[in-house]
Amino acid sequence: MKTLFKPILMVCLCACACNAAAQAPDEKLNEYASHIVAQAQQLKGYPVVEKQRGGNLAGFYEWLQEKGLTYMHLNNAGDPFSENFAVSSHPLERDVIEFFAPLYGFEPGKFWGIVTASGTDGNNHGIYFGEKYLENLVPDIKPIAYVSRESHYSNMRLCDLQNIEVRLIDVDDMGRMRPDALRKALDPKRPALIIFSMGSTFMGAIDDQDALNKVIDEVKPIAVYRHVDAALFGGYLPFTKYSDMVNIKKCRYNSIAISGHKFYGINTPCGLMITTDEVVKAQTSFRPEYLNSNMFMINCSRSALNPLKFYWIIKNVGIEGLSRQANELLINTEYLKAELDRIGWPAWKSEMSNTIFFRRPSEEVITKHVLARGYHAKYGDLAHIVVMQHVDREAIDNFIADLLLERP
Ligand SMILES: *Cc1c(COP(=O)(O)O)cnc(C)c1O
């Protein structure tokens, strides 16, 4: 009897010990964990994907654990397109950029890019590379950055940080940069750094690059660089019939930034920044001996884990899976808009957008569904929903049912 029970007891003790180890020795940490898990059930106001069973990253952390990488130092300091840093995932980072670049219309062998720390980090590189590119063309005259008032605040912040003069351009009622306002603001005598918003944060406005490029062609500033801030929409547009909207051949931009934790569904902040070899050639490279690598990037240490996550998604979800998700997301957005119209709740959305803004509901509904608030001079108090992969029909129906309860 004794010998038979011993192993069972051992197993029990071991299981208890393991459970105890998973419980952090601090109430605040454990509360944080419970809070995140609870919020994830309802979140609709922010462009991130709440994952059921891992979403696009399903299996990734099990693989990491199995291979003994969980606690390894994973660092991609250096240029993935130059010599590789000895302990980096640079070759995989390069594969990631080589997979995505053609989706945005870049010519084979004529692009450069990195997996960034975020959409903001991508904009930072786009703006910085743009400024250096323009300085190379016209050394004596400082450029002016043109960006719409609806643009993400990071663009204004980054221009401020980089000491670049900014002209904020007025927008139309749907948040798009107005071509006539750009025409008025454009100074032909100074280099122009144009920042297009492909999906503004609150209204989901898509700047009409064709109309704006026409204005730029007519005013002809002495040098032009175009950066596209496509943090959210740049994720799904390449997989839809609207792919031309982020295609470099169609839009003539010089660099693009996309977030990885938005449409691509990565669970920690990251992104992509892709540009042409022509732009990279105009950059001053710093070459610290100890890294044995060109340093075009602003950051020295960069995550080697995020490229692995992108690579995992390429292999496990692929173009087919991403296309399915992108198109489902647009269908569900149409469904939410139709449902809001059906119940007579004032709501607006741009074509190609997965973001719907609508008359602001009660605080209870905002809190329960984790919505983002906004205000617009014409439409008044607003809230918005970003229809990501987890905002499916069931989630939409539940939300509409809650709105119906409070309709007067
Ligand atoms: C989210 C977003 C950003 C900021 O991206 P982060 O990845 O959060 O740094 C910038 N621009 C637009 C249009 C965005 O939607």
PDBQT file of the ligand as one rigid body, heavy atoms in Angstrom, charges set to zero:
ROOT
HETATM    1  C1  LIG A 501      -2.261  53.163 -33.818  1.00  0.00    +0.000 C 
HETATM    2  C2  LIG A 501      -1.828  54.209 -34.737  1.00  0.00    +0.000 A 
HETATM    3  C3  LIG A 501      -0.578  54.817 -34.611  1.00  0.00    +0.000 A 
HETATM    4  C4  LIG A 501       0.343  54.501 -33.471  1.00  0.00    +0.000 C 
HETATM    5  O1  LIG A 501       0.797  53.210 -33.612  1.00  0.00    +0.000 OA
HETATM    6  P1  LIG A 501       1.425  52.448 -32.356  1.00  0.00    +0.000 P 
HETATM    7  O2  LIG A 501       1.709  51.120 -32.940  1.00  0.00    +0.000 OA
HETATM    8  O3  LIG A 501       0.368  52.444 -31.300  1.00  0.00    +0.000 OA
HETATM    9  O4  LIG A 501       2.627  53.198 -31.937  1.00  0.00    +0.000 OA
HETATM   10  C5  LIG A 501      -0.193  55.749 -35.547  1.00  0.00    +0.000 A 
HETATM   11  N1  LIG A 501      -0.997  56.086 -36.550  1.00  0.00    +0.000 NA
HETATM   12  C6  LIG A 501      -2.210  55.525 -36.718  1.00  0.00    +0.000 A 
HETATM   13  C7  LIG A 501      -3.030  55.932 -37.885  1.00  0.00    +0.000 C 
HETATM   14  C8  LIG A 501      -2.674  54.575 -35.807  1.00  0.00    +0.000 A 
HETATM   15  O5  LIG A 501      -3.863  54.013 -35.987  1.00  0.00    +0.000 OA
ENDROOT
TORSDOF 0
